[in-house]
């Protein structure tokens, strides 16, 4: 199973050792990754850590055109499953396939909105996240993840009416 990003955020910048973080999250592996944008490329460096002995069991660098970022995410997920020797069913592979591929511009806005949403957890100011994510859903009405993030941002501001409206969409 995969732990929700929100649950993991408490460990951002933590000096706790990997085995302790994994114990608190009740997981066997931790994924450490960084994302860099270089012109028209997205470069992702990912490492899988066996938390029991703090040993890196897999590492790989992925690079692809920003327009193919959803396919890149799928390739990374598949590579990780191979790295920990998990056998995927046909149904698992289908679930990993992107249902909708946004344009690079929209995806960039989504990343900015997501980052602003996480920063807002610390600052309490959700206006920047709402602005970016609103622009995303205005430009791409099929980007379900953006509606989810926008609903979450409105929920955090206690605007449950708008939060529910974006959940419904």
SVG drawing of the C-alpha trace seen along z (x, -y; Angstrom):
<svg xmlns="http://www.w3.org/2000/svg" viewBox="-22 -35 44 46">
<polyline fill="none" stroke="black" stroke-width="0.4" points="0.0,0.0 1.0,-3.6 0.7,-6.2 -1.1,-9.4 1.2,-12.4 -0.5,-14.5 0.6,-11.8 4.2,-11.9 4.4,-15.7 5.0,-15.7 8.5,-14.3 9.5,-16.9 12.9,-18.2 13.0,-15.7 16.3,-14.4 14.6,-11.2 16.3,-8.1 14.5,-6.2 13.7,-3.2 11.9,-5.4 9.9,-7.2 8.9,-3.9 7.9,-2.5 5.6,-5.5 4.1,-5.2 3.9,-1.4 5.7,-0.8 8.6,1.4 10.0,-1.0 10.5,-4.7 10.7,-6.5 13.1,-9.4 12.7,-11.5 13.6,-14.9 12.1,-16.6 13.9,-19.1 12.7,-20.9 15.3,-21.6 13.9,-23.6 11.4,-21.2 12.6,-18.2 11.5,-16.9 14.2,-14.9 13.2,-12.8 15.7,-11.0 14.1,-8.3 15.5,-6.0 13.8,-3.2 15.0,-2.7 14.4,0.6 13.6,-1.1 14.4,1.9 18.1,1.6 18.2,-1.9 19.6,-0.4 19.0,-1.7 17.5,1.2 16.8,-0.7 17.7,-4.0 17.1,-5.4 17.1,-8.7 14.2,-9.4 14.0,-12.2 11.4,-12.9 9.7,-15.7 7.3,-17.7 4.5,-16.9 4.8,-13.3 4.9,-13.8 1.9,-11.5 3.5,-8.7 6.7,-9.4 4.8,-9.0 3.5,-5.6 7.0,-4.5 8.3,-5.4 5.6,-3.5 6.2,-0.5 9.9,-0.7 9.5,-0.9 7.3,2.2 9.9,4.0 12.6,2.7 10.8,4.3 9.9,7.3 6.1,6.9 4.1,8.7 1.4,6.5 -1.9,7.9 -3.4,6.6 -5.9,4.6 -3.0,3.0 -1.4,2.0 -4.6,0.5 -5.0,-1.5 -1.5,-2.9 -2.2,-4.1 -3.1,-7.8 -6.7,-8.4 -6.2,-12.0 -3.1,-13.8 -3.1,-17.5 -1.0,-19.9 2.5,-20.8 1.2,-24.4 -1.7,-23.0 0.5,-20.4 3.0,-23.1 0.2,-25.2 -1.0,-22.1 2.5,-21.5 2.7,-25.2 -0.8,-24.9 0.1,-21.7 3.3,-23.2 1.5,-26.3 -1.1,-24.0 1.6,-22.3 3.2,-25.6 -0.2,-26.8 -0.3,-24.0 2.4,-25.9 1.5,-29.5 -2.3,-29.3 -2.6,-31.4 -4.3,-29.3 -4.9,-32.1 -2.0,-31.3 -2.9,-27.6 -6.5,-28.5 -5.4,-30.9 -3.2,-28.4 -5.6,-25.5 -8.6,-27.6 -6.6,-28.5 -5.9,-24.8 -9.6,-23.8 -10.6,-26.7 -8.1,-25.6 -8.7,-21.9 -12.1,-20.7 -11.1,-17.1 -8.1,-17.3 -9.7,-15.5 -6.7,-15.8 -6.8,-19.6 -10.5,-19.6 -9.5,-17.4 -6.7,-19.7 -8.9,-22.8 -11.6,-21.2 -9.0,-20.4 -7.7,-24.0 -11.2,-25.4 -11.9,-22.9 -8.8,-24.1 -10.2,-27.6 -13.5,-26.3 -15.4,-27.2 -17.2,-23.9 -19.7,-25.1 -17.0,-25.6 -15.1,-22.6 -18.2,-20.4 -18.8,-22.0 -15.3,-21.0 -15.7,-17.5 -18.9,-17.1 -17.2,-18.1"/>
</svg>
